[in-house]
């Protein structure tokens, strides 16, 4: 089931081992998009979530 989605260009498989390079497997366009998200979007998202979590915890 999952392999069919990758083969049909509906998703990618991502290997994200801490401390190592991230590998994405699938169609070229989706792989490029996944790597873009990992490089440009997810770090900002993680930073915002960390700040929000600290504020929520502080408000308890």
PyMOL Python script that loads the backbone (N, CA, C, O; Angstrom):
from pymol import cmd

cmd.read_pdbstr("""\
ATOM      1  N   UNK A   1       0.826  -1.195   0.000  1.00  0.00           N
ATOM      2  CA  UNK A   1       0.000   0.000   0.000  1.00  0.00           C
ATOM      3  C   UNK A   1       0.871   1.259   0.000  1.00  0.00           C
ATOM      4  O   UNK A   1       0.684   2.136  -0.843  1.00  0.00           O
ATOM      5  N   UNK A   2       1.815   1.356   0.931  1.00  0.00           N
ATOM      6  CA  UNK A   2       2.645   2.559   1.008  1.00  0.00           C
ATOM      7  C   UNK A   2       3.555   2.685  -0.208  1.00  0.00           C
ATOM      8  O   UNK A   2       3.776   3.786  -0.711  1.00  0.00           O
ATOM      9  N   UNK A   3       4.083   1.554  -0.679  1.00  0.00           N
ATOM     10  CA  UNK A   3       4.963   1.597  -1.839  1.00  0.00           C
ATOM     11  C   UNK A   3       4.213   2.059  -3.081  1.00  0.00           C
ATOM     12  O   UNK A   3       4.775   2.745  -3.935  1.00  0.00           O
ATOM     13  N   UNK A   4       2.951   1.685  -3.177  1.00  0.00           N
ATOM     14  CA  UNK A   4       2.147   2.126  -4.318  1.00  0.00           C
ATOM     15  C   UNK A   4       1.985   3.643  -4.315  1.00  0.00           C
ATOM     16  O   UNK A   4       2.038   4.274  -5.371  1.00  0.00           O
ATOM     17  N   UNK A   5       1.788   4.229  -3.145  1.00  0.00           N
ATOM     18  CA  UNK A   5       1.654   5.689  -3.057  1.00  0.00           C
ATOM     19  C   UNK A   5       2.927   6.396  -3.494  1.00  0.00           C
ATOM     20  O   UNK A   5       2.871   7.430  -4.160  1.00  0.00           O
ATOM     21  N   UNK A   6       4.063   5.846  -3.124  1.00  0.00           N
ATOM     22  CA  UNK A   6       5.333   6.439  -3.555  1.00  0.00           C
ATOM     23  C   UNK A   6       5.496   6.259  -5.062  1.00  0.00           C
ATOM     24  O   UNK A   6       5.880   7.188  -5.773  1.00  0.00           O
ATOM     25  N   UNK A   7       5.201   5.058  -5.534  1.00  0.00           N
ATOM     26  CA  UNK A   7       5.330   4.771  -6.964  1.00  0.00           C
ATOM     27  C   UNK A   7       4.397   5.639  -7.810  1.00  0.00           C
ATOM     28  O   UNK A   7       4.751   6.041  -8.918  1.00  0.00           O
ATOM     29  N   UNK A   8       3.212   5.923  -7.285  1.00  0.00           N
ATOM     30  CA  UNK A   8       2.223   6.734  -8.007  1.00  0.00           C
ATOM     31  C   UNK A   8       2.390   8.232  -7.765  1.00  0.00           C
ATOM     32  O   UNK A   8       1.527   9.017  -8.159  1.00  0.00           O
ATOM     33  N   UNK A   9       3.486   8.639  -7.123  1.00  0.00           N
ATOM     34  CA  UNK A   9       3.805  10.047  -6.851  1.00  0.00           C
ATOM     35  C   UNK A   9       2.787  10.745  -5.955  1.00  0.00           C
ATOM     36  O   UNK A   9       2.460  11.912  -6.170  1.00  0.00           O
ATOM     37  N   UNK A  10       2.291  10.031  -4.953  1.00  0.00           N
ATOM     38  CA  UNK A  10       1.408  10.636  -3.961  1.00  0.00           C
ATOM     39  C   UNK A  10       2.155  10.968  -2.667  1.00  0.00           C
ATOM     40  O   UNK A  10       1.670  11.754  -1.853  1.00  0.00           O
ATOM     41  N   UNK A  11       3.330  10.372  -2.477  1.00  0.00           N
ATOM     42  CA  UNK A  11       4.082  10.634  -1.253  1.00  0.00           C
ATOM     43  C   UNK A  11       5.548  10.254  -1.471  1.00  0.00           C
ATOM     44  O   UNK A  11       5.923   9.717  -2.513  1.00  0.00           O
ATOM     45  N   UNK A  12       6.358  10.545  -0.464  1.00  0.00           N
ATOM     46  CA  UNK A  12       7.763  10.146  -0.462  1.00  0.00           C
ATOM     47  C   UNK A  12       8.060   9.430   0.846  1.00  0.00           C
ATOM     48  O   UNK A  12       7.343   9.587   1.835  1.00  0.00           O
ATOM     49  N   UNK A  13       9.110   8.656   0.836  1.00  0.00           N
ATOM     50  CA  UNK A  13       9.621   8.043   2.060  1.00  0.00           C
ATOM     51  C   UNK A  13      10.835   8.859   2.484  1.00  0.00           C
ATOM     52  O   UNK A  13      11.679   9.197   1.655  1.00  0.00           O
ATOM     53  N   UNK A  14      10.923   9.174   3.771  1.00  0.00           N
ATOM     54  CA  UNK A  14      12.019  10.007   4.262  1.00  0.00           C
ATOM     55  C   UNK A  14      12.768   9.254   5.349  1.00  0.00           C
ATOM     56  O   UNK A  14      12.170   8.745   6.297  1.00  0.00           O
ATOM     57  N   UNK A  15      14.081   9.193   5.197  1.00  0.00           N
ATOM     58  CA  UNK A  15      14.957   8.656   6.233  1.00  0.00           C
ATOM     59  C   UNK A  15      15.572   9.847   6.956  1.00  0.00           C
ATOM     60  O   UNK A  15      16.303  10.632   6.352  1.00  0.00           O
ATOM     61  N   UNK A  16      15.284   9.982   8.230  1.00  0.00           N
ATOM     62  CA  UNK A  16      15.800  11.113   9.011  1.00  0.00           C
ATOM     63  C   UNK A  16      16.446  10.574  10.288  1.00  0.00           C
ATOM     64  O   UNK A  16      15.836  10.573  11.357  1.00  0.00           O
ATOM     65  N   UNK A  17      17.668  10.125  10.159  1.00  0.00           N
ATOM     66  CA  UNK A  17      18.432   9.616  11.291  1.00  0.00           C
ATOM     67  C   UNK A  17      19.146  10.795  11.933  1.00  0.00           C
ATOM     68  O   UNK A  17      19.858  11.523  11.242  1.00  0.00           O
ATOM     69  N   UNK A  18      18.978  11.007  13.237  1.00  0.00           N
ATOM     70  CA  UNK A  18      19.632  12.149  13.886  1.00  0.00           C
ATOM     71  C   UNK A  18      21.147  12.147  13.657  1.00  0.00           C
ATOM     72  O   UNK A  18      21.822  11.129  13.809  1.00  0.00           O
ATOM     73  N   UNK A  19      21.648  13.318  13.289  1.00  0.00           N
ATOM     74  CA  UNK A  19      23.079  13.472  13.067  1.00  0.00           C
ATOM     75  C   UNK A  19      23.547  13.056  11.688  1.00  0.00           C
ATOM     76  O   UNK A  19      24.735  13.162  11.383  1.00  0.00           O
ATOM     77  N   UNK A  20      22.641  12.585  10.851  1.00  0.00           N
ATOM     78  CA  UNK A  20      23.019  12.180   9.508  1.00  0.00           C
ATOM     79  C   UNK A  20      22.211  12.950   8.480  1.00  0.00           C
ATOM     80  O   UNK A  20      21.235  13.622   8.815  1.00  0.00           O
ATOM     81  N   UNK A  21      22.625  12.847   7.229  1.00  0.00           N
ATOM     82  CA  UNK A  21      21.936  13.502   6.129  1.00  0.00           C
ATOM     83  C   UNK A  21      20.529  12.912   5.950  1.00  0.00           C
ATOM     84  O   UNK A  21      20.315  11.715   6.147  1.00  0.00           O
ATOM     85  N   UNK A  22      19.593  13.759   5.578  1.00  0.00           N
ATOM     86  CA  UNK A  22      18.226  13.308   5.339  1.00  0.00           C
ATOM     87  C   UNK A  22      18.119  12.800   3.910  1.00  0.00           C
ATOM     88  O   UNK A  22      18.600  13.439   2.973  1.00  0.00           O
ATOM     89  N   UNK A  23      17.489  11.654   3.755  1.00  0.00           N
ATOM     90  CA  UNK A  23      17.282  11.060   2.438  1.00  0.00           C
ATOM     91  C   UNK A  23      15.784  10.972   2.177  1.00  0.00           C
ATOM     92  O   UNK A  23      15.026  10.523   3.037  1.00  0.00           O
ATOM     93  N   UNK A  24      15.364  11.393   1.010  1.00  0.00           N
ATOM     94  CA  UNK A  24      13.968  11.263   0.600  1.00  0.00           C
ATOM     95  C   UNK A  24      13.931  10.398  -0.656  1.00  0.00           C
ATOM     96  O   UNK A  24      14.769  10.542  -1.546  1.00  0.00           O
ATOM     97  N   UNK A  25      12.957   9.506  -0.719  1.00  0.00           N
ATOM     98  CA  UNK A  25      12.842   8.567  -1.828  1.00  0.00           C
ATOM     99  C   UNK A  25      11.470   8.706  -2.461  1.00  0.00           C
ATOM    100  O   UNK A  25      10.456   8.717  -1.764  1.00  0.00           O
ATOM    101  N   UNK A  26      11.438   8.811  -3.769  1.00  0.00           N
ATOM    102  CA  UNK A  26      10.190   8.918  -4.502  1.00  0.00           C
ATOM    103  C   UNK A  26      10.416   9.684  -5.786  1.00  0.00           C
ATOM    104  O   UNK A  26      11.534   9.748  -6.296  1.00  0.00           O
ATOM    105  N   UNK A  27       9.354  10.263  -6.303  1.00  0.00           N
ATOM    106  CA  UNK A  27       9.453  11.054  -7.519  1.00  0.00           C
ATOM    107  C   UNK A  27      10.294  12.302  -7.305  1.00  0.00           C
ATOM    108  O   UNK A  27      10.325  12.860  -6.208  1.00  0.00           O
ATOM    109  N   UNK A  28      10.981  12.741  -8.367  1.00  0.00           N
ATOM    110  CA  UNK A  28      11.926  13.849  -8.263  1.00  0.00           C
ATOM    111  C   UNK A  28      11.290  15.106  -7.679  1.00  0.00           C
ATOM    112  O   UNK A  28      11.852  15.712  -6.767  1.00  0.00           O
ATOM    113  N   UNK A  29      10.130  15.505  -8.189  1.00  0.00           N
ATOM    114  CA  UNK A  29       9.503  16.755  -7.729  1.00  0.00           C
ATOM    115  C   UNK A  29       9.108  16.677  -6.259  1.00  0.00           C
ATOM    116  O   UNK A  29       9.310  17.637  -5.515  1.00  0.00           O
ATOM    117  N   UNK A  30       8.551  15.557  -5.832  1.00  0.00           N
ATOM    118  CA  UNK A  30       8.165  15.431  -4.426  1.00  0.00           C
ATOM    119  C   UNK A  30       9.380  15.340  -3.510  1.00  0.00           C
ATOM    120  O   UNK A  30       9.353  15.847  -2.388  1.00  0.00           O
ATOM    121  N   UNK A  31      10.439  14.700  -3.980  1.00  0.00           N
ATOM    122  CA  UNK A  31      11.672  14.637  -3.191  1.00  0.00           C
ATOM    123  C   UNK A  31      12.244  16.033  -3.006  1.00  0.00           C
ATOM    124  O   UNK A  31      12.635  16.405  -1.900  1.00  0.00           O
ATOM    125  N   UNK A  32      12.293  16.811  -4.089  1.00  0.00           N
ATOM    126  CA  UNK A  32      12.794  18.183  -3.986  1.00  0.00           C
ATOM    127  C   UNK A  32      11.925  18.999  -3.030  1.00  0.00           C
ATOM    128  O   UNK A  32      12.443  19.787  -2.239  1.00  0.00           O
ATOM    129  N   UNK A  33      10.614  18.814  -3.099  1.00  0.00           N
ATOM    130  CA  UNK A  33       9.704  19.544  -2.212  1.00  0.00           C
ATOM    131  C   UNK A  33       9.902  19.124  -0.757  1.00  0.00           C
ATOM    132  O   UNK A  33       9.933  19.973   0.133  1.00  0.00           O
ATOM    133  N   UNK A  34      10.037  17.827  -0.510  1.00  0.00           N
ATOM    134  CA  UNK A  34      10.255  17.336   0.852  1.00  0.00           C
ATOM    135  C   UNK A  34      11.549  17.896   1.432  1.00  0.00           C
ATOM    136  O   UNK A  34      11.586  18.296   2.595  1.00  0.00           O
ATOM    137  N   UNK A  35      12.600  17.925   0.636  1.00  0.00           N
ATOM    138  CA  UNK A  35      13.880  18.469   1.113  1.00  0.00           C
ATOM    139  C   UNK A  35      13.798  19.974   1.332  1.00  0.00           C
ATOM    140  O   UNK A  35      14.418  20.499   2.257  1.00  0.00           O
ATOM    141  N   UNK A  36      13.036  20.674   0.490  1.00  0.00           N
ATOM    142  CA  UNK A  36      12.798  22.102   0.698  1.00  0.00           C
ATOM    143  C   UNK A  36      12.085  22.335   2.033  1.00  0.00           C
ATOM    144  O   UNK A  36      12.490  23.196   2.815  1.00  0.00           O
ATOM    145  N   UNK A  37      11.039  21.576   2.285  1.00  0.00           N
ATOM    146  CA  UNK A  37      10.305  21.726   3.546  1.00  0.00           C
ATOM    147  C   UNK A  37      11.219  21.470   4.739  1.00  0.00           C
ATOM    148  O   UNK A  37      11.194  22.215   5.719  1.00  0.00           O
ATOM    149  N   UNK A  38      12.014  20.427   4.652  1.00  0.00           N
ATOM    150  CA  UNK A  38      12.918  20.092   5.752  1.00  0.00           C
ATOM    151  C   UNK A  38      13.944  21.191   5.992  1.00  0.00           C
ATOM    152  O   UNK A  38      14.312  21.455   7.137  1.00  0.00           O
ATOM    153  N   UNK A  39      14.402  21.825   4.941  1.00  0.00           N
ATOM    154  CA  UNK A  39      15.432  22.863   5.051  1.00  0.00           C
ATOM    155  C   UNK A  39      14.864  24.221   5.424  1.00  0.00           C
ATOM    156  O   UNK A  39      15.455  24.926   6.243  1.00  0.00           O
ATOM    157  N   UNK A  40      13.724  24.611   4.841  1.00  0.00           N
ATOM    158  CA  UNK A  40      13.235  25.987   4.950  1.00  0.00           C
ATOM    159  C   UNK A  40      12.037  26.171   5.881  1.00  0.00           C
ATOM    160  O   UNK A  40      11.918  27.222   6.511  1.00  0.00           O
ATOM    161  N   UNK A  41      11.170  25.208   5.985  1.00  0.00           N
ATOM    162  CA  UNK A  41       9.909  25.395   6.706  1.00  0.00           C
ATOM    163  C   UNK A  41       9.927  24.751   8.090  1.00  0.00           C
ATOM    164  O   UNK A  41       9.557  25.393   9.072  1.00  0.00           O
ATOM    165  N   UNK A  42      10.351  23.496   8.180  1.00  0.00           N
ATOM    166  CA  UNK A  42      10.270  22.785   9.446  1.00  0.00           C
ATOM    167  C   UNK A  42      11.100  23.408  10.566  1.00  0.00           C
ATOM    168  O   UNK A  42      10.640  23.399  11.708  1.00  0.00           O
ATOM    169  N   UNK A  43      12.310  23.956  10.308  1.00  0.00           N
ATOM    170  CA  UNK A  43      13.042  24.593  11.414  1.00  0.00           C
ATOM    171  C   UNK A  43      12.268  25.763  12.030  1.00  0.00           C
ATOM    172  O   UNK A  43      12.240  25.909  13.252  1.00  0.00           O
ATOM    173  N   UNK A  44      11.649  26.587  11.203  1.00  0.00           N
ATOM    174  CA  UNK A  44      10.849  27.700  11.722  1.00  0.00           C
ATOM    175  C   UNK A  44       9.633  27.175  12.476  1.00  0.00           C
ATOM    176  O   UNK A  44       9.290  27.694  13.539  1.00  0.00           O
ATOM    177  N   UNK A  45       8.987  26.161  11.940  1.00  0.00           N
ATOM    178  CA  UNK A  45       7.832  25.552  12.603  1.00  0.00           C
ATOM    179  C   UNK A  45       8.227  25.014  13.974  1.00  0.00           C
ATOM    180  O   UNK A  45       7.526  25.246  14.959  1.00  0.00           O
ATOM    181  N   UNK A  46       9.343  24.298  14.040  1.00  0.00           N
ATOM    182  CA  UNK A  46       9.807  23.741  15.310  1.00  0.00           C
ATOM    183  C   UNK A  46      10.124  24.843  16.321  1.00  0.00           C
ATOM    184  O   UNK A  46       9.817  24.718  17.506  1.00  0.00           O
ATOM    185  N   UNK A  47      10.740  25.922  15.840  1.00  0.00           N
ATOM    186  CA  UNK A  47      11.060  27.048  16.723  1.00  0.00           C
ATOM    187  C   UNK A  47       9.791  27.690  17.278  1.00  0.00           C
ATOM    188  O   UNK A  47       9.714  27.996  18.468  1.00  0.00           O
ATOM    189  N   UNK A  48       8.802  27.891  16.417  1.00  0.00           N
ATOM    190  CA  UNK A  48       7.534  28.473  16.871  1.00  0.00           C
ATOM    191  C   UNK A  48       6.829  27.564  17.872  1.00  0.00           C
ATOM    192  O   UNK A  48       6.282  28.041  18.866  1.00  0.00           O
ATOM    193  N   UNK A  49       6.839  26.273  17.616  1.00  0.00           N
ATOM    194  CA  UNK A  49       6.195  25.334  18.541  1.00  0.00           C
ATOM    195  C   UNK A  49       6.909  25.288  19.881  1.00  0.00           C
ATOM    196  O   UNK A  49       6.270  25.163  20.926  1.00  0.00           O
ATOM    197  N   UNK A  50       8.239  25.390  19.853  1.00  0.00           N
ATOM    198  CA  UNK A  50       8.996  25.395  21.103  1.00  0.00           C
ATOM    199  C   UNK A  50       8.655  26.633  21.933  1.00  0.00           C
ATOM    200  O   UNK A  50       8.462  26.544  23.145  1.00  0.00           O
ATOM    201  N   UNK A  51       8.585  27.776  21.274  1.00  0.00           N
ATOM    202  CA  UNK A  51       8.222  29.021  21.960  1.00  0.00           C
ATOM    203  C   UNK A  51       6.810  28.930  22.512  1.00  0.00           C
ATOM    204  O   UNK A  51       6.567  29.301  23.661  1.00  0.00           O
ATOM    205  N   UNK A  52       5.888  28.447  21.713  1.00  0.00           N
ATOM    206  CA  UNK A  52       4.499  28.312  22.160  1.00  0.00           C
ATOM    207  C   UNK A  52       4.391  27.356  23.346  1.00  0.00           C
ATOM    208  O   UNK A  52       3.668  27.622  24.306  1.00  0.00           O
ATOM    209  N   UNK A  53       5.114  26.247  23.269  1.00  0.00           N
ATOM    210  CA  UNK A  53       5.095  25.295  24.373  1.00  0.00           C
ATOM    211  C   UNK A  53       5.642  25.903  25.656  1.00  0.00           C
ATOM    212  O   UNK A  53       5.104  25.660  26.736  1.00  0.00           O
ATOM    213  N   UNK A  54       6.709  26.691  25.546  1.00  0.00           N
ATOM    214  CA  UNK A  54       7.289  27.323  26.734  1.00  0.00           C
ATOM    215  C   UNK A  54       6.293  28.315  27.334  1.00  0.00           C
ATOM    216  O   UNK A  54       6.173  28.402  28.556  1.00  0.00           O
ATOM    217  N   UNK A  55       5.579  29.060  26.495  1.00  0.00           N
ATOM    218  CA  UNK A  55       4.582  30.004  27.000  1.00  0.00           C
ATOM    219  C   UNK A  55       3.423  29.297  27.670  1.00  0.00           C
ATOM    220  O   UNK A  55       2.937  29.741  28.710  1.00  0.00           O
ATOM    221  N   UNK A  56       2.980  28.204  27.083  1.00  0.00           N
ATOM    222  CA  UNK A  56       1.874  27.448  27.687  1.00  0.00           C
ATOM    223  C   UNK A  56       2.324  26.864  29.028  1.00  0.00           C
ATOM    224  O   UNK A  56       1.579  26.916  30.007  1.00  0.00           O
ATOM    225  N   UNK A  57       3.532  26.312  29.075  1.00  0.00           N
ATOM    226  CA  UNK A  57       4.035  25.736  30.309  1.00  0.00           C
ATOM    227  C   UNK A  57       4.195  26.803  31.385  1.00  0.00           C
ATOM    228  O   UNK A  57       3.888  26.567  32.553  1.00  0.00           O
ATOM    229  N   UNK A  58       4.675  27.972  30.987  1.00  0.00           N
ATOM    230  CA  UNK A  58       4.878  29.078  31.926  1.00  0.00           C
ATOM    231  C   UNK A  58       3.541  29.572  32.490  1.00  0.00           C
ATOM    232  O   UNK A  58       3.474  30.021  33.635  1.00  0.00           O
ATOM    233  N   UNK A  59       2.492  29.489  31.692  1.00  0.00           N
ATOM    234  CA  UNK A  59       1.173  29.957  32.116  1.00  0.00           C
ATOM    235  C   UNK A  59       0.454  29.049  33.082  1.00  0.00           C
ATOM    236  O   UNK A  59      -0.586  29.429  33.621  1.00  0.00           O
ATOM    237  N   UNK A  60       0.974  27.864  33.318  1.00  0.00           N
ATOM    238  CA  UNK A  60       0.292  26.918  34.216  1.00  0.00           C
ATOM    239  C   UNK A  60       0.332  27.372  35.628  1.00  0.00           C
ATOM    240  O   UNK A  60      -0.194  26.694  36.510  1.00  0.00           O
TER     241      UNK A  60
END
""", "prot")
cmd.dss("prot")
cmd.show_as("cartoon", "prot")
cmd.util.cbc("prot")
cmd.orient("prot")
